[in-house]
Structures are given as structure tokens and as C-alpha cells.
Amino acid sequence: MNIEKGSVVIAKAGRDKGKAFVVLEVQDARFALIADGKRRPIERPKRKNLLHLQATAAATDCITTNRQLRVFLKDYNTGG
């Protein structure tokens, strides 16, 4: 699976390991800007290496607020 804008990804490394995020932008085909709407809001996304992200089959293109993002990711972050 490719990681592109709107993809739901799971962090494989770092302090956010195992948590779900949505990709806001892919930079230089090596890094992605990700957000989860709570710890990492849309206004302050985290820059993460694509090697540290695992793609899922889910994607979205209609999320514009942090609240929508949190609600969308609720099913993916059941453990935390």
C-alpha cells in the first residue's frame, strides 16, 4: 500500500508507536506530515519518516477539523 495524502497510518517507531494518524502531506517522497487531532492537531502536524509508518487500507479526503479527525480515528486507537 502506498502512503499518500489522506491515508490512515499506524506509527511503527517513536513515542507514538501503535497510534493511528492521518497523512496531511507527503514531503520529498521520504517524509510525511501526520496528525491525530488531539496530541498532534492539524495546525501543528508531526514530520515522520515514511519508513516509520505502516499504511492501512483506510483513507479520507473530507476532514477539515481536529474534532472530525479524532472521531474518524477513534476506531483505530482503541487501545490508547
C-alpha positions as a printed NumPy array, in Angstrom:
array([[  0.   ,   0.   ,   0.   ],
       [  1.156,   3.48 ,  -0.794],
       [  1.205,   6.258,   1.754],
       [ -0.359,   9.381,   0.292],
       [ -2.382,  12.378,   1.419],
       [ -5.465,  11.248,   3.348],
       [ -4.122,   7.777,   4.188],
       [ -4.585,   6.364,   7.674],
       [ -1.25 ,   5.134,   9.016],
       [ -0.001,   3.445,  12.178],
       [  3.266,   4.655,  13.729],
       [  5.842,   1.842,  13.939],
       [  8.502,   3.755,  15.884],
       [  8.891,   6.55 ,  18.384],
       [  6.85 ,   7.603,  21.397],
       [  3.674,   7.447,  19.31 ],
       [  4.252,   3.794,  18.337],
       [  0.999,   1.917,  17.704],
       [ -1.162,   5.028,  17.343],
       [ -3.161,   5.922,  14.249],
       [ -2.69 ,   9.153,  12.294],
       [ -3.887,  10.702,   9.039],
       [ -1.328,  11.862,   6.493],
       [ -1.777,  15.558,   5.72 ],
       [  1.071,  15.847,   3.221],
       [  3.965,  13.811,   1.794],
       [  7.262,  15.677,   1.502],
       [ 10.178,  14.69 ,  -0.753],
       [  8.88 ,  11.083,  -1.036],
       [ 10.629,  10.41 ,   2.287],
       [  8.698,  12.239,   4.998],
       [  5.031,  12.747,   5.825],
       [  3.196,  15.303,   7.938],
       [  0.775,  13.44 ,  10.199],
       [ -1.901,  14.498,  12.698],
       [ -4.328,  12.808,  15.06 ],
       [ -6.45 ,  15.785,  16.136],
       [ -5.548,  15.587,  19.822],
       [ -1.858,  15.369,  20.673],
       [ -0.942,  16.429,  17.151],
       [ -3.559,  18.858,  15.831],
       [ -3.898,  19.775,  12.169],
       [ -2.296,  23.175,  12.879],
       [  0.863,  21.508,  14.294],
       [  1.476,  18.209,  12.441],
       [  4.393,  15.886,  13.14 ],
       [  7.012,  15.233,  10.48 ],
       [  7.664,  11.489,  10.352],
       [  9.87 ,   9.292,   8.184],
       [  7.808,   7.072,   5.867],
       [  9.87 ,   4.063,   6.989],
       [  8.373,   4.507,  10.467],
       [  4.773,   4.396,   9.215],
       [  2.601,   1.424,   8.321],
       [ -0.144,   2.053,   5.778],
       [ -3.692,   0.791,   6.267],
       [ -6.451,   0.285,   3.722],
       [ -8.424,   3.264,   5.04 ],
       [ -8.252,   6.784,   3.661],
       [-10.194,  10.022,   3.822],
       [-10.285,  13.321,   1.987],
       [-13.005,  15.29 ,   3.761],
       [-11.525,  16.017,   7.2  ],
       [-11.072,  19.711,   7.937],
       [-11.195,  19.994,  11.755],
       [ -9.447,  18.33 ,  14.665],
       [-12.769,  17.064,  16.018],
       [-13.587,  15.299,  12.741],
       [-10.099,  13.803,  12.766],
       [-10.462,  12.46 ,  16.33 ],
       [-13.86 ,  10.928,  15.559],
       [-12.555,   9.335,  12.351],
       [ -9.516,   7.789,  14.109],
       [-11.493,   6.608,  17.165],
       [-11.84 ,   3.034,  15.831],
       [ -8.096,   2.764,  15.11 ],
       [ -6.961,   3.995,  18.536],
       [ -8.991,   1.665,  20.735],
       [ -6.014,   0.754,  22.927],
       [ -4.949,   4.248,  23.91 ]])
